[in-house]
Amino acid sequence: GDLDPFVRIELADIDPANVERGRELFTQSGCSNCHFTKQTGLTDAQMATMGPYLGNVHNRINPKWIERWLALPSAVLPYTRMYTPFGMELDENGNPKVYEGDTEEDIARYKKSMDDIRALRDYVLVFGREAEYKQALEEAKRQARR
């Protein structure tokens, strides 16, 4: 299914503009207040109160799952301590619910939220391997010129 754990997004397919927007959202939303951004320098007690290290998410988590998690963490894991950054409700497919009678503004807000969710997802997928990402983009450009 769409939550197969072995689904991956190739680094070269991740839009740099999305990564940059995700980086901005990560900073603006205070994600680093809870998620440590390096694996060293923290005590076990500090690590126990924080969210997981994000530098290896690309190896462990399906990109679609990341989207669902960011849209509504408590729908995925009811006892999570993570707050709901986007405050969305999800349909049975894990997509934001759009209700009959929703205004154009509501629909635009849902679309922007999904765009932001995908930007955060892409930033997290690149997180901790920026040099590898840059190389993948450069290689994709070289391949495209051939």
C-alpha positions in Angstrom: 0.0 0.0 0.0 0.9 3.6 0.1 2.5 3.2 3.5 4.9 0.4 2.5 7.9 1.0 4.7 10.3 0.6 1.7 9.0 3.4 -0.4 11.6 6.0 -0.9 11.9 9.3 -2.7 15.2 9.7 -4.7 17.2 12.6 -3.4 17.5 14.1 -6.9 13.7 14.2 -7.1 13.3 16.4 -4.1 12.7 20.1 -5.1 15.3 22.4 -3.6 12.7 25.1 -3.2 10.7 22.7 -1.1 13.7 21.9 1.0 14.4 25.6 1.6 10.7 26.2 2.5 10.8 23.2 4.8 13.9 24.6 6.5 12.1 27.9 7.1 9.1 26.1 8.5 11.3 24.0 10.7 12.9 27.1 12.2 9.7 29.2 12.4 7.7 26.4 14.0 10.2 25.7 16.7 10.7 22.1 15.7 14.3 22.1 17.0 12.9 22.9 20.5 11.8 19.3 20.6 13.8 17.5 17.9 17.6 17.4 18.4 19.5 18.2 15.3 22.7 16.4 16.1 23.4 13.1 17.8 26.1 14.3 20.2 26.3 16.6 23.1 23.0 15.6 24.8 22.6 13.7 28.0 20.3 10.6 28.1 17.9 12.7 30.3 17.8 15.4 27.7 17.2 13.0 24.9 14.4 11.3 26.8 12.4 14.5 26.8 12.8 15.3 23.1 11.5 14.1 19.9 13.6 11.7 17.8 16.7 12.7 15.9 15.7 13.4 12.3 18.9 12.7 10.5 18.0 9.1 9.8 14.3 9.4 9.0 15.0 8.8 5.3 16.1 5.3 6.2 13.2 4.4 8.5 10.0 6.2 7.5 7.8 6.2 4.4 7.4 9.8 3.0 3.6 9.4 2.9 3.6 8.5 6.6 5.6 11.6 7.3 2.8 13.7 5.6 0.1 12.0 7.7 2.1 12.5 10.9 2.7 16.2 10.2 -1.0 16.7 9.3 -2.3 15.2 12.5 0.1 13.4 14.8 -2.5 12.2 17.2 -4.4 10.4 14.5 -1.3 8.3 13.8 -0.2 7.9 17.5 -2.9 8.9 19.9 -0.6 9.2 22.9 2.1 11.4 21.2 3.5 14.5 22.9 3.9 16.2 19.5 1.6 19.1 19.0 -0.5 19.4 15.9 1.3 22.0 13.8 -1.4 22.1 11.1 -4.6 21.2 12.9 -6.0 19.2 10.1 -8.6 16.4 10.0 -7.7 13.4 7.8 -9.9 11.3 5.6 -9.6 7.5 5.4 -6.7 7.9 2.9 -4.8 10.2 5.2 -5.5 13.3 3.1 -7.0 16.5 4.6 -10.7 16.4 4.8 -12.5 18.9 2.6 -16.1 19.2 3.5 -19.1 20.0 1.4 -19.8 23.7 2.0 -16.1 24.5 2.5 -15.4 27.9 1.1 -12.7 28.6 -1.5 -10.6 30.1 1.4 -11.0 26.8 3.3 -9.8 24.8 0.3 -6.9 27.2 -0.3 -5.9 26.9 3.4 -5.9 23.0 3.1 -3.8 23.2 -0.1 -1.3 25.6 1.5 -1.1 23.3 4.6 -0.4 20.3 2.4 2.2 22.3 0.5 3.8 23.2 3.8 3.6 19.6 5.0 5.3 18.3 1.9 8.0 21.0 2.3 8.7 19.9 5.9 8.7 16.3 4.7 11.3 17.1 2.0 13.5 19.0 4.5 13.4 16.1 6.9 14.2 13.6 4.1 17.3 15.7 3.3 18.2 16.5 6.9 21.7 15.4 7.9 22.7 14.5 4.4 22.8 17.9 2.6 26.2 17.2 0.9 24.7 13.9 -0.5 21.6 15.8 -1.7 23.7 18.5 -3.4 25.7 15.8 -5.2 22.5 14.0 -6.3 21.1 17.3 -7.8 24.4 18.0 -9.6 24.5 14.4 -11.0 20.9 14.8 -12.2 21.8 18.0 -14.0 24.7 16.3 -15.7 22.5 13.4 -16.7 19.9 15.8 -18.1 22.5 17.5 -20.3 23.4 14.2 -22.0 
